[in-house]
């Protein structure tokens, strides 16, 4: 039986593709964030690392 006081050990994983084309971490559909946090809103996964891309300054 697992020890309830012992937290599970996190494992490494990678993001294979990103559809959020307006995210600052998206480089040609690849995530460049150093760490990604995923949570659930209802039954839908949500990227907690999403950062809207800053528009380029106008000249």
Protein Blocks (a to p, Z undefined) as FASTA:
>chain_A
ZZfklccdddddddfbdfblmbfklgghiafbfbdcdddehjaccdfkbccddddddZZ
